[in-house]
Amino acid sequence: MNYQQLLESLTPEVYENLKRAIELGKWPDGKALNAVQRETCMQAVIAYEHKHLPPEQHTGYIPPKPHQHCGESDEEQPVTWKH
């Protein structure tokens, strides 16, 4: 089984277990994740979320702030200079 096939076979349950292992730093049996395992789990979680979840449900999602262009306000605002 190659990496792509493995990612495609992830179930919601496996996804949740991987997330939990990353959060706790250990597997369900109590053994610690090493750095390679943690990185691989994070890659799998990100790939799963990209394929199955809307962006606002992705790990680390930060909602965009509405952009306000200069001069959009109807109120006149004084210019202040900072030294």
N, C-alpha and C positions, 0 to 999 in steps of 0.2 A: 504494500500500500504506500503510495507516495504522499507527500505533504498535502497536496491539493485534495486528494481523496479523503484524507484524514479530516481536513477542515470541513468538507462537505458532509461528512458522516456525524458531525457533532449534533447532539440532541440538546434541547433546552436544559435537561437535567445535568448533562456533562458540562455545559456552559456555566451553569450555576455553581457546580462543584469546582471548576477551574477558578472562577471568580473568588470563591471562598478560600481556596488554597492560596491565592495571591494575597488576599486580605490578611489572612492569619499567618502566612509564611510557612505553612505546614500542610501535609496531606491529611485526609481524614483519619489515617491510622496514627497520626502524631509525628511522623517523620518530617524533618525540616526540608523545605525546598532549597536546592542549591541555586546558584545564580543562573545557570543555564536553564534549569527547569522553570524558574520564575519568568525568565525572558520568553521561553517557548509558550508558557501558559498565557502570558500577556498578548503575544502575537495571535494566539488562537482565539482569545476573547475578543480582540479588536476585529479580527476577520469575521467572526460569528456575528458581532454587532453590525458590522458594515453590510453583511448580506441579509440579516433577518430583522433588524430593528431600525426605526426611524432615527434620524440624526439626534433628535433631542433626548433619546434614551441611551446614547452611546456613553461609555465611561469617559469622564472628563469633559463632557459637553458644557460649553459656556454659551448661554444664549446671547445673540448679538444685541448690542445696544442700538437704539434708533439714532441715526446720525442727524445732527442738527447743523446745517450750514450757517456760516456767518451771515448775518442779516436776515435770517428767517423770522426773527422775533419782530412783532409789531411795535414793541416798546423800544424807545431810544435809550441806548446805554452809553455812559461816558467811557472814553478810552482811558485806561490807567496804564501808566508806564512803571515797570519794575526796574529797580537799580541793581 
